[in-house]
Structure formats: C-alpha cells, structure tokens
Amino acid sequence: MPLPTFRLTHLPVLLGGSALFFGGLWPLLGSAKSAMLEYGYPENVASIPETWSVFASGNGRTTSLGAVVLTFYARGQLAEADLVLAILSTWLGVVDFWVLMSVEGTSWSWIVFRLLSSWGLAAAGWAGMASW
C-alpha cells in the first residue's frame, strides 16, 4: 500500500504522530530525568529516581499512540488519523495542563504553550485537515 501523496494539510497528523512517537521514546531510550525536565517538571521533581520508571512507563503508552496515528497515515486512512489525533491532542492537552499546574515551580508560559499547541493539533484533527 503506497503512502498517500503528501500535502501540506497532512502536517498536523505527521507532526502530532511524530511528537508522540519519538517524544515517548526519549525516557525509554535516553534519560528519563532529561525528558522530565523538557516536559516541564522542575529540577527538584525530575531529580527523584523513583519518578523515572513511572514517567517512562507512561511515555511507552504515548509512543504506541503515536504509532497508531502514523500507521493510519501510512495506510492512507487519513480520516482515522485525524480522529485519533483530535482525541489524543484534546485530552493530552488537558492532562498536561493539569499535571504541570499541580507541580510547583513550573513556568506559566510553558504550561500555556503546552495547552495551546496540543489544542492547535486537536483543532486540525477535529477539522479533518489531513482528509482535505
């Protein structure tokens, strides 16, 4: 099955799926501490070794969801890729916002950026942008 002919309207699905897939690999293959810092956790939280396995296991699930989005795209199932991206980005934006709000020392600008970027991808998915 050939890949769909690339159009700019495919970018949100490709960006979102890749961010989920490759971002989720970071704590599994690299450093959980550095991934936690990049996510937005302050140093005092990211430095606790007991948190690393929990963060890595959650990101393993994130990687599989990114693989779902990218697989739908590769199979030409663009409506399905849009729908999964929409659901994931809507919910993960809320979760990221809530989690980072509950951690003292996380910058407001980072919290708002995470929410708005997630919801931007969600809006593209809900609009069915890859299917246009």
C-alpha distance (Angstrom), angle and dihedral (degrees) to the residues before:
residue distance angle dihedral
M1 . . .
P2 3.83 . .
L3 3.78 122.1 .
P4 3.79 114.5 -100.8
T5 3.80 115.9 -95.2
F6 3.79 104.2 -91.8
R7 3.79 118.6 -110.4
L8 3.80 128.5 173.5
T9 3.80 88.7 -112.9
H10 3.82 87.2 68.7
L11 3.82 92.1 64.8
P12 3.84 97.6 90.7
V13 3.83 91.9 53.3
L14 3.81 92.1 45.5
L15 3.81 93.4 44.5
G16 3.80 94.4 45.2
G17 3.80 95.2 43.9
S18 3.80 92.3 46.3
A19 3.81 93.1 46.7
L20 3.80 90.9 51.3
F21 3.80 94.4 44.2
F22 3.80 101.2 42.1
G23 3.80 95.7 31.8
G24 3.78 89.4 53.7
L25 3.80 90.8 53.5
W26 3.80 93.8 57.5
P27 3.83 98.4 81.6
L28 3.81 91.1 39.0
L29 3.80 98.2 51.6
G30 3.78 101.2 21.0
S31 3.77 133.4 23.8
A32 3.78 120.5 -34.0
K33 3.81 89.3 -160.6
S34 3.81 93.9 55.8
A35 3.82 90.4 44.8
M36 3.80 89.9 52.2
L37 3.79 91.2 50.3
E38 3.81 90.7 50.1
Y39 3.82 90.3 47.8
G40 3.79 88.4 57.8
Y41 3.78 106.5 -97.2
P42 3.81 114.1 139.5
E43 3.81 120.1 -115.2
N44 3.83 93.8 -103.0
V45 3.83 90.4 61.1
A46 3.81 98.6 37.0
S47 3.82 91.0 51.5
I48 3.81 94.1 63.9
P49 3.84 107.2 99.7
E50 3.82 92.3 -155.3
T51 3.81 90.0 66.0
W52 3.80 94.6 55.4
S53 3.81 98.3 76.2
V54 3.81 91.9 47.8
F55 3.80 91.5 50.1
A56 3.81 91.9 46.1
S57 3.81 93.6 49.7
G58 3.80 91.9 50.8
N59 3.77 90.5 49.4
G60 3.80 91.0 50.8
R61 3.77 86.7 63.7
T62 3.79 90.6 46.7
T63 3.81 89.6 54.1
S64 3.80 91.0 54.6
L65 3.82 91.3 50.9
G66 3.80 90.3 51.1
A67 3.80 87.9 51.4
V68 3.82 89.2 54.0
V69 3.82 91.9 54.2
L70 3.81 92.8 46.2
T71 3.82 92.6 45.3
F72 3.80 92.0 52.7
Y73 3.80 88.4 49.5
A74 3.81 93.5 48.4
R75 3.82 90.5 49.9
G76 3.79 91.4 51.5
Q77 3.80 92.3 -113.1
L78 3.78 92.3 136.5
A79 3.81 97.4 160.1
E80 3.80 89.6 54.4
A81 3.82 91.7 47.1
D82 3.82 89.3 50.8
L83 3.80 92.1 49.8
V84 3.80 95.3 48.6
L85 3.82 90.7 46.1
A86 3.81 90.4 49.7
I87 3.80 94.8 50.5
L88 3.81 94.9 42.7
S89 3.79 96.0 45.2
T90 3.79 93.8 46.7
W91 3.78 93.9 50.1
L92 3.81 98.2 36.6
G93 3.80 90.1 50.6
V94 3.81 89.3 56.6
V95 3.81 92.3 44.7
D96 3.81 93.4 48.2
F97 3.80 90.1 48.7
W98 3.79 93.2 49.1
V99 3.82 95.4 44.2
L100 3.79 95.2 46.5
M101 3.81 91.6 44.9
S102 3.80 89.1 56.5
V103 3.82 93.3 54.3
E104 3.78 115.0 83.0
G105 3.78 114.1 -131.2
T106 3.81 98.8 30.7
S107 3.80 112.0 133.0
W108 3.79 117.4 -113.3
S109 3.78 92.3 -137.8
W110 3.81 90.3 57.6
I111 3.81 92.6 47.4
V112 3.81 92.2 50.9
F113 3.82 91.9 44.6
R114 3.81 91.3 53.4
L115 3.80 92.2 49.6
L116 3.80 96.3 45.8
S117 3.81 95.3 44.1
S118 3.81 90.8 49.5
W119 3.77 91.6 48.2
G120 3.81 91.3 46.9
L121 3.80 89.0 58.5
A122 3.80 89.6 43.5
A123 3.81 91.2 53.4
A124 3.81 90.4 52.2
G125 3.80 89.7 50.0
W126 3.81 94.7 46.8
A127 3.81 88.8 49.2
G128 3.81 89.3 53.6
M129 3.78 90.5 -124.8
A130 3.82 97.4 165.9
S131 3.81 88.7 53.5
W132 3.81 95.0 55.6
